[in-house]
Amino acid sequence: MRGTHRILTTIVALLALQLGSLVAPAYACGCGAMIPTRDQRIGVDREESAVHWDGRTETVVMRFRVHGNASRAAWIMPVPQRADVTLGEPELFDALDRLAAPEQRDRTYFWPRTGDWPFDSGYGDGSAAGAPPPGASGVGVVGRERLGPFDVARLTATDPKALGGWLRAHGFDLPERLTDALQPYVERRWEYVAVRLAPEEENTVLQGELTPLRITFNSTELVYPMRLSRLARSSQSLGLSVLSEHRMEPRSAIGGDAPEVTFAGRIERPDGAVARLAGDRSVHLTVLEQEFPHPERIDDDHHLRTVADTPYRRVEYTDRLLTVAGGIPVWLLTVGGGLLLAALGTLLAVRVARRRPALRPGVRSTA
C-alpha cells in the first residue's frame, strides 16, 4: 500500500500545472498540461525540475508541492521520442540544493544600525502495453501500464483533435484551447505521455510535497517543453537544474523574462541521487530561474545550448558590526578615543594657560 500511495502522490502533482484554473500563482510545468475534472482544482505551490542530458538521452525529474481538492484528473506531456516513466528520488533535489547553495560571506559595517547598541540592547548580527481502446481515430497507443491507481498511456497522434477525442473518451476533460496548443507537437511528430488518476478509493485528495516523477526519452538536443505553459492565466516561474557535459543555457527567453543563472560549476564526483541520475563521472551543473509575467506570450519550448564553462556561484552576505577585543565596537573605540584625546588636549591647554605668569599693569613682556 505504501508503494501505491507513493505512485498516487507522484502523478497527481503533475495534474496541477497548465490549466487556467490554478488556485494560486504556480511554478511553471513547462513540460506538461494539467487536465482536472470541471469541478475540481489543484494549485501548485512549487515545482522543481532537474534535467540530465548526455547528448543522446534526456531525463526529466520533477517534484511538486500542491494544494486543492482534486481527486480525479490527468496529465499529458509532449516528448520528442518514446518515453519511459518511473518514480524519481526526493533526495535528488535536496542534493542539488546543497551543491548549488550560495557562498556565505561576512561583511562588516562601521556605524551602528537598528539592533546594535545604543539603538537596542546588546550587539546584533545584522541582517504493460495493450491495444488502443475505442474513442478516436488517428491516435496510437504504443505503451500502456497500470501503476497502482493510475493508467499510464504513451500515445502517438496525427491530429490534435483526435488526441483530444481519445482523452475525452477515457475520462479526460480536455479543454479546447489545449487541443489547439498541441498542434505544433503533432506537426513535429512528437509523442505524448498521458496519465489518468483512477484512485482505488473515492474522494482521494492529496496535498503537500509529492514524490518526483522521472521521464526518460531519446533526444539529440536538450529540449525542455514549455509551450503548453502559455495556457496558464497567472504568472509562472521556472526553476531548472541541468546536468550535462558542459554549461547549458536557453537559446532565448521564449516570451518570458531573461533566464537567470544562479549557479554554474563542475561537480567532480557526484554521489547518491545525483550519481544515479547523471552517473558518477564529472558533470557540469547549471541552475536556471526564469519568470513568465505574461505566460500567453510563451511561443516555443526551451532549446538549450552549450556555452563556455564559466563557473558562477551567488554570494550571500551577512552584515556584522565591526568589533575588536571580544566584541567591543570599533566605532565606540574610535569615537571614545577621539573624545578622550579632545578632553586631554583641552586639559593640557588649560594647564599650560595656568602656568603662564600673569603680567602686571604697565609692564610689557620682553619676550
C-alpha positions as CSV (number, residue, x, y, z in Angstrom):
1,M,0.0,0.0,0.0
2,R,2.9,2.4,0.7
3,G,4.2,2.0,-2.9
4,T,0.7,2.5,-4.3
5,H,0.3,5.7,-2.2
6,R,3.7,7.0,-3.4
7,I,2.6,6.4,-7.1
8,L,-0.7,8.2,-6.3
9,T,1.0,11.1,-4.8
10,T,3.5,11.4,-7.6
11,I,1.2,11.6,-10.6
12,V,-1.4,13.9,-9.0
13,A,1.3,16.6,-8.8
14,L,1.7,16.6,-12.5
15,L,-2.0,17.3,-12.9
16,A,-1.6,20.8,-11.5
17,L,0.4,22.6,-14.0
18,Q,-1.1,24.1,-17.1
19,L,-4.8,24.7,-16.8
20,G,-6.0,28.3,-16.2
21,S,-7.9,27.2,-13.1
22,L,-4.8,27.2,-11.0
23,V,-5.6,28.3,-7.5
24,A,-2.5,30.3,-6.9
25,P,0.5,31.7,-8.9
26,A,2.2,28.4,-9.9
27,Y,5.7,27.3,-10.8
28,A,5.6,26.5,-14.5
29,C,5.3,22.9,-15.5
30,G,6.5,23.7,-19.0
31,C,6.7,20.0,-19.6
32,G,3.1,19.1,-19.3
33,A,-0.6,20.1,-19.1
34,M,-3.0,19.5,-16.3
35,I,-6.4,18.2,-17.1
36,P,-8.7,18.1,-14.0
37,T,-12.4,17.5,-13.9
38,R,-14.5,20.6,-14.2
39,D,-15.5,20.9,-10.6
40,Q,-12.0,20.4,-9.1
41,R,-8.9,22.4,-8.8
42,I,-5.2,21.8,-8.0
43,G,-2.8,24.6,-7.2
44,V,1.0,24.3,-7.4
45,D,3.0,26.0,-4.7
46,R,6.3,24.9,-6.0
47,E,7.8,22.9,-8.9
48,E,11.4,21.7,-9.1
49,S,12.8,20.2,-12.3
50,A,16.1,18.5,-12.9
51,V,17.3,17.5,-16.4
52,H,20.2,15.2,-17.4
53,W,21.3,15.1,-21.0
54,D,24.3,13.1,-22.3
55,G,24.0,14.0,-26.0
56,R,21.6,11.1,-26.8
57,T,19.2,10.6,-23.9
58,E,17.4,13.2,-21.8
59,T,15.9,12.5,-18.4
60,V,13.5,15.0,-16.7
61,V,12.8,14.6,-13.0
62,M,10.0,16.8,-11.5
63,R,8.8,17.3,-7.9
64,F,5.8,19.4,-6.9
65,R,4.1,20.8,-3.8
66,V,0.4,21.1,-4.4
67,H,-2.9,22.0,-2.7
68,G,-6.5,21.9,-3.8
69,N,-9.4,19.4,-3.8
70,A,-8.8,17.3,-7.0
71,S,-9.2,13.6,-6.7
72,R,-9.7,12.7,-10.4
73,A,-7.6,14.4,-13.1
74,A,-5.0,13.6,-15.7
75,W,-1.7,14.9,-17.0
76,I,-0.2,15.0,-20.5
77,M,3.4,15.7,-21.6
78,P,4.7,16.1,-25.1
79,V,8.1,14.3,-25.7
80,P,10.2,14.2,-28.9
81,Q,10.7,10.4,-28.7
82,R,9.2,7.4,-26.9
83,A,9.4,7.8,-23.2
84,D,9.8,5.6,-20.1
85,V,8.1,6.8,-16.9
86,T,9.2,5.8,-13.4
87,L,9.3,7.3,-9.9
88,G,12.1,9.6,-9.0
89,E,14.0,10.2,-5.8
90,P,13.1,13.0,-3.4
91,E,16.7,13.1,-2.2
92,L,17.8,14.4,-5.6
93,F,16.6,17.9,-5.1
94,D,18.0,18.2,-1.7
95,A,21.4,17.1,-3.0
96,L,21.2,19.7,-5.9
97,D,20.3,22.4,-3.5
98,R,23.4,21.7,-1.4
99,L,25.6,21.6,-4.4
100,A,24.3,25.0,-5.7
101,A,23.9,26.7,-2.4
102,P,25.2,30.3,-2.4
103,E,28.6,31.1,-0.9
104,Q,28.2,32.6,2.6
105,R,30.4,35.6,3.5
106,D,30.6,38.1,6.3
107,R,30.6,41.8,5.6
108,T,31.3,44.3,8.3
109,Y,30.0,47.8,8.8
110,F,31.3,50.6,11.0
111,W,28.4,52.7,12.3
112,P,25.7,51.0,14.4
113,R,22.4,50.1,12.9
114,T,19.0,49.2,14.3
115,G,19.6,46.3,16.6
116,D,23.0,47.5,17.6
117,W,23.8,49.4,20.8
118,P,22.8,52.1,21.6
119,F,19.7,51.6,19.4
120,D,18.9,48.2,21.0
121,S,20.1,46.1,23.9
122,G,23.1,44.0,23.1
123,Y,25.0,43.7,19.9
124,G,23.2,42.4,16.7
125,D,24.4,40.3,13.9
126,G,22.8,42.4,11.1
127,S,20.6,41.2,8.6
128,A,2.5,-3.2,-19.7
129,A,1.1,-2.3,-23.3
130,G,-2.4,-3.1,-24.6
131,A,-4.5,-2.5,-27.7
132,P,-5.9,1.0,-28.1
133,P,-9.4,1.3,-26.8
134,P,-12.1,2.8,-28.9
135,G,-12.7,6.5,-28.8
136,A,-10.8,8.4,-31.6
137,S,-9.0,7.6,-34.8
138,G,-5.6,9.0,-35.5
139,V,-4.3,8.1,-32.1
140,G,-2.0,5.1,-31.4
141,V,-1.3,3.6,-28.0
142,V,2.3,2.5,-28.1
143,G,2.5,1.6,-24.5
144,R,0.1,1.2,-21.6
145,E,0.9,0.4,-18.0
146,R,-1.1,0.2,-14.8
147,L,0.9,1.8,-12.0
148,G,-1.1,1.3,-8.8
149,P,-4.2,3.5,-9.2
150,F,-3.0,5.1,-12.4
151,D,-3.4,4.3,-16.1
152,V,-0.3,5.5,-17.9
153,A,-0.5,5.6,-21.7
154,R,2.2,6.5,-24.2
155,L,0.5,7.9,-27.3
156,T,1.1,9.0,-30.9
157,A,-1.3,11.3,-32.7
158,T,-1.6,12.7,-36.2
159,D,-4.3,15.2,-35.3
160,P,-4.6,17.2,-32.0
161,K,-8.4,16.9,-32.2
162,A,-8.1,13.2,-32.5
163,L,-5.8,13.2,-29.4
164,G,-8.4,15.3,-27.6
165,G,-11.1,12.9,-28.6
166,W,-9.1,9.9,-27.3
167,L,-8.6,11.6,-23.9
168,R,-12.2,12.6,-23.6
169,A,-13.3,9.1,-24.4
170,H,-11.2,7.9,-21.5
171,G,-12.5,10.3,-18.9
172,F,-10.2,13.3,-19.5
173,D,-11.8,16.7,-19.6
174,L,-9.6,18.3,-22.2
175,P,-10.2,22.0,-22.9
176,E,-10.4,23.1,-26.5
177,R,-7.6,25.6,-26.1
178,L,-5.2,22.8,-25.0
179,T,-6.2,20.9,-28.2
180,D,-5.0,23.8,-30.3
181,A,-1.8,24.2,-28.2
182,L,-0.9,20.6,-29.1
183,Q,-0.9,21.4,-32.9
184,P,2.9,22.2,-33.1
185,Y,3.8,18.9,-31.4
186,V,1.6,17.0,-33.8
187,E,3.2,18.7,-36.7
188,R,6.7,17.7,-35.5
189,R,5.5,14.1,-34.8
190,W,6.2,14.1,-31.1
191,E,4.7,11.6,-28.8
192,Y,2.8,12.0,-25.6
193,V,2.7,10.6,-22.0
194,A,-0.8,10.7,-20.6
195,V,-1.5,9.7,-17.0
196,R,-5.0,9.2,-15.7
197,L,-5.8,9.2,-12.0
198,A,-8.2,6.3,-11.2
199,P,-8.0,6.0,-7.4
200,E,-9.0,2.8,-5.7
201,E,-10.8,4.8,-3.0
202,E,-13.2,7.6,-3.9
203,N,-12.6,11.2,-3.0
204,T,-8.9,10.8,-2.5
205,V,-7.3,14.2,-2.2
206,L,-3.6,14.7,-2.0
207,Q,-1.7,17.7,-0.8
208,G,1.8,18.7,0.1
209,E,5.1,17.7,-1.3
210,L,4.8,14.8,-3.8
211,T,7.1,12.0,-4.9
212,P,9.0,13.0,-8.0
213,L,8.3,11.6,-11.5
214,R,11.1,10.6,-13.8
215,I,10.6,10.6,-17.6
216,T,13.4,9.5,-20.0
217,F,13.4,9.8,-23.8
218,N,15.9,10.0,-26.6
219,S,16.9,13.4,-27.8
220,T,19.8,14.7,-29.9
221,E,19.3,18.2,-28.3
222,L,18.5,19.3,-24.8
223,V,14.9,20.5,-25.0
224,Y,12.6,21.4,-22.1
225,P,8.9,21.5,-23.3
226,M,7.4,24.9,-22.3
227,R,4.8,25.7,-25.0
228,L,1.8,24.4,-23.1
229,S,2.6,26.8,-20.2
230,R,1.1,29.6,-22.3
231,L,-2.3,28.3,-21.2
232,A,-1.8,29.5,-17.7
233,R,-3.8,32.5,-16.5
234,S,-1.4,33.6,-13.8
235,S,2.3,34.4,-13.8
236,Q,4.6,31.4,-14.0
237,S,8.1,30.7,-12.6
238,L,10.5,28.1,-13.9
239,G,13.3,26.6,-11.8
240,L,15.5,24.2,-13.8
241,S,18.7,22.3,-12.8
242,V,20.6,21.0,-15.8
243,L,23.3,18.3,-15.6
244,S,25.3,17.8,-18.7
245,E,28.9,17.6,-20.0
246,H,29.1,21.4,-20.2
247,R,27.3,24.5,-19.0
248,M,23.9,24.8,-20.8
249,E,21.7,27.9,-21.2
250,P,18.5,28.6,-23.1
251,R,18.8,30.0,-26.6
252,S,16.2,32.6,-26.0
253,A,13.7,33.8,-23.4
254,I,10.7,32.3,-25.4
255,G,8.4,35.1,-24.2
256,G,9.5,35.4,-20.6
257,D,12.0,37.5,-18.7
258,A,15.7,36.8,-19.4
259,P,16.7,33.5,-17.8
260,E,19.0,34.0,-14.8
261,V,21.9,31.6,-14.0
262,T,22.1,31.2,-10.2
263,F,24.8,28.5,-10.2
264,A,27.2,27.1,-12.8
265,G,30.0,24.7,-11.9
266,R,31.6,21.3,-12.4
267,I,30.7,18.5,-10.0
268,E,33.8,16.3,-9.9
269,R,32.5,13.3,-8.0
270,P,28.7,13.1,-8.0
271,D,27.3,10.6,-5.5
272,G,23.9,9.4,-4.1
273,A,20.8,10.5,-6.1
274,V,22.8,12.8,-8.3
275,A,25.1,10.0,-9.4
276,R,22.0,7.8,-10.0
277,L,20.7,10.4,-12.4
278,A,23.9,11.7,-14.1
279,G,26.4,8.9,-13.4
280,D,29.5,9.0,-11.1
281,R,31.7,10.9,-13.6
282,S,32.4,14.6,-13.6
283,V,29.4,16.6,-14.8
284,H,28.5,20.3,-15.1
285,L,25.6,21.7,-13.1
286,T,23.7,24.8,-14.3
287,V,20.8,26.1,-12.3
288,L,18.4,28.5,-14.0
289,E,15.5,30.6,-12.8
290,Q,13.0,32.4,-15.1
291,E,9.9,34.4,-14.7
292,F,6.9,34.5,-17.1
293,P,4.8,37.5,-16.1
294,H,2.7,37.0,-19.2
295,P,2.5,33.3,-20.0
296,E,0.4,33.8,-23.0
297,R,3.5,35.2,-24.7
298,I,5.4,31.8,-24.5
299,D,6.0,30.9,-28.1
300,D,8.3,27.9,-28.0
301,D,10.0,25.2,-26.0
302,H,13.3,25.8,-24.3
303,H,16.2,24.7,-26.5
304,L,19.4,24.7,-24.5
305,R,22.8,25.2,-26.0
306,T,26.4,24.7,-24.8
307,V,28.2,27.8,-23.6
308,A,31.6,28.4,-22.0
309,D,32.1,26.6,-18.7
310,T,32.5,29.8,-16.8
311,P,31.8,29.0,-13.1
312,Y,29.4,31.1,-11.1
313,R,28.1,31.0,-7.6
314,R,25.9,33.5,-5.9
315,V,27.2,35.1,-2.7
316,E,25.0,35.9,0.2
317,Y,26.4,38.4,2.7
318,T,25.8,38.5,6.5
319,D,26.4,42.1,7.7
320,R,28.1,42.3,11.1
321,L,29.1,45.3,13.2
322,L,32.9,45.7,13.1
323,T,34.3,44.8,16.6
324,V,37.6,44.0,18.3
325,A,38.8,42.5,21.6
326,G,35.9,40.2,22.2
327,G,33.1,42.3,20.8
328,I,33.9,46.0,21.5
329,P,32.5,48.1,18.6
330,V,35.3,49.8,16.7
331,W,33.1,52.9,16.3
332,L,32.8,53.2,20.1
333,L,36.6,53.0,20.4
334,T,37.1,55.5,17.7
335,V,34.5,58.0,19.0
336,G,35.5,57.4,22.6
337,G,39.2,57.7,21.7
338,G,38.6,60.9,19.8
339,L,36.6,62.3,22.7
340,L,39.3,61.3,25.1
341,L,42.0,62.9,23.0
342,A,39.9,66.1,22.7
343,A,39.4,66.1,26.5
344,L,43.2,65.6,27.1
345,G,44.0,68.3,24.7
346,T,41.6,70.7,26.4
347,L,43.0,69.8,29.8
348,L,46.6,70.3,28.7
349,A,45.8,73.7,27.2
350,V,44.2,74.7,30.5
351,R,47.1,73.6,32.5
352,V,49.6,75.4,30.2
353,A,47.5,78.6,30.5
354,R,47.5,78.4,34.2
355,R,51.3,78.0,34.4
356,R,51.9,81.1,32.3
357,P,52.6,84.1,34.7
358,A,50.1,87.0,34.6
359,L,51.5,90.4,33.5
360,R,51.2,93.4,35.9
361,P,49.6,96.5,34.6
362,G,52.0,98.8,32.7
363,V,54.7,96.1,32.3
364,R,55.4,94.9,28.8
365,S,56.5,91.4,28.0
366,T,60.2,91.3,26.9
367,A,59.5,88.0,25.0
